[in-house]
Amino acid sequence: MTGTLLALMAKILAGASVRWIGCQPDTCQRVYFANHTSHLDAIVLWSALPAALRPLTRPVAAKDYWEKGVVRRFMARTFNAMLIDRTDIKVHQSPVDMMLREIGDRQSLIVFPEGGRNTGAEIGEFKSGLYYLAKKRPDLELVPVHIDNLNRVLPRGEFLPVPLLSLVTFGPPMWLEAGEPKVEFLKRSREAVCRLKDL
């Protein structure tokens, strides 16, 4: 019930329209990867999924942000965020290994391969985490997602959102090709998100 209410509030605040292009909602395990411009991105993308998929889908988010204050902690618990401690990353306990362990063989992930929020007009270069997720679990569908206008709904440094119309576009699934180098895969993944902006 609380998750449904949070999803409804996110849709009202962000006015999010949703498009599925070359892809349909499915309960199979997926990694939804999107551009990152606002702290609302994770909530709005999660809320854009059909109600049946939300309990199976975990946004990956920064622990240092989402554990600050009662409201943020409550929201992170409500949408079952997987919080990553960016200050305590160890080689033998990588965030990728933690993600794969947590989702098991049932849950899906929402990730933002740029890392931090990007306030520029262009989508930033992707970090390597998406590549290692695909390499360690080649069975996972990788679904590109473009989120438009959220940087204006909740601008950097602001606490209260400004209601505007935003658009969430899900694109065709992709996978890591056999023998595909990391740099080429990350470039191809970024281009998949960029293409959705102009559709």
N, C-alpha and C positions, 0 to 999 in steps of 0.2 A: 504494500500500500504506500509506504513512504517513498519507494523508488518510483512508483507511478506518479506521485505528486511532484517529485523532483523533476522528472522528465517533462511533465506538463508545464511546470514553472520555467524550465529552460526553453521550451518551445515558445512560450508567451514572451519571455524577455528577448530572445534572439530572433523570434519570428522565422524560425528556420524552415525553409522549403527543402524537400529531399528528392533527389533524382537517383535512380539506379540505371546505369548505362552499361550494357553488356554484362550485367551481373544481377542476380536476384538474391533476396534475403534467404539464408540457409543456415541450418544448425550445424553444418560441418565446421571443423576447426579452422579458424582463419586468423590471420594477422591483418588488421585494418591499419594502414599506415597513411598519415596525413601531414599536411603542412601545419605549422604551429605559429599562430599570431596572438593568441589570447589565453588567459587562464580558463576561459570558458570552453575552450576547444574540446577537452575531454568529456565534459558534461554534455555539450551539445551533440557531439558525434554519438555518444552512448545513447542519448535520448532520441536520436534520429533512427536508431534501430527499432524494428518491431518489438513489441512488449515481450514476446516469447524468447527473443534472442538476448535481451538485456541481462538476465541472470547468468547467462553463459559467457558473457563478454566482460573482460576486465581491462579498464584503462590503466596504462602504466604512467605514473606521475611522480614528481619530485617530492620526496618525504619532507624536506626542509620547508616547502611551501604549504603542503596540505596538512601538516601537523601543527601549524601555527593557529591557535585560536579554536574555540569550541565549535564554531559554525563550520569551518573548513574540515575539521576532523569528522564531524557528523556527516557532512556531504561525502567525504572520501569513503566512509564506511557504507553509506547508502548505495553508492554506485560501485561498491566492492573494488575500489582502486587498489592496484598493486604498487605500493610506495617504495621507491628506490632511494637509498641513501647515497647521494652523489659525493659525499665527503669521505666515504669509507668503502671504496671499491678495491677489492683484492683480486689478484690474478687467479687464485684457486677458488674464489667465490664470486664469479662474475655475475653482473645483472642478467645476462642472457641465460646462464645456467639456472638462476633463481626463477626467471620467468617460465622457462620450460618445465621446471620441477613443479611450480605452482599450478600451471594449467593442466598438467597430466595429459590425458587423452580425450578430454571433453571440452574444456573451455577455450575461448578465443581471446585475442589481445587487441588493444588499441595502442599504437605507438606513434611517436612523433620523431622521425629520424633526424630532423635538424638539430635535435638536442634542446636547446633553449628556444624561447620565443623569438621570432624574427619580425622586426618592425619595418623591414624594407619591402619594396614592391615585388622583388624577385624572391622565389623560394630558395632558401640557403642550401648549401651542399649537405648531403646526407652523411651522418656518422655511420660507423661500421656495424652497429648492433643489428640492423635489419639483415645484413649479409650473413652474420653468424647465426641468427635465428633460422634463416632459410637453409643454411648449410647443415645445421644440426638436426633440423626437422624438415626435410625436403617435401614431406607430405602435406605441410600446411599450405593452404591457399593464401596468397598475399594479395590483398585487395587495396588498390590505391584509392585515396579519398581526398577530395579538395574541399576545403572549408573557406567560404568567401564572406567577407565583411565583418568577421568577429573582432578584428582589431579595432573597429570603430564602435562595436557594441560595448566592449570593455577595454578602453585604451590603457596602455601601460601607465602604471602609477595611480589609476583610478580604482575606487572601491565599489561604487555603484554602477551597474550597467545602464547603458542608454538604449532603450528599445529601438531596434532597427530590423530591417529584413536581411536575413543571411541565407546562404544556400549551401547545402551539403550534397556533394555529388560523389557517388560510389562508382568506380570504374571496373573494367574487366579484370578478373583474377590473373595473376602471373606467378611464375615459379623461377627459382634459380636454375639456369641451364647447366647441363653437365659440363664441367671444366670452365665455366664462366669466371673470369677474374673478378675480384672484389670491386675494383674501380669501375669496370664496365657494368657490373650488376647495379651498383649504387647510382650510376649515371642513368641507366635505363629505368630504375625505380623512380628517380626524381622526375624524369621526363614523363612518366606515366601520370604522375600527379599534376604536372604542369599542363599537360594536354587537356585535362578535365576542366581547367579554368576557362578554356575558350570554347567548350562545347555548348 
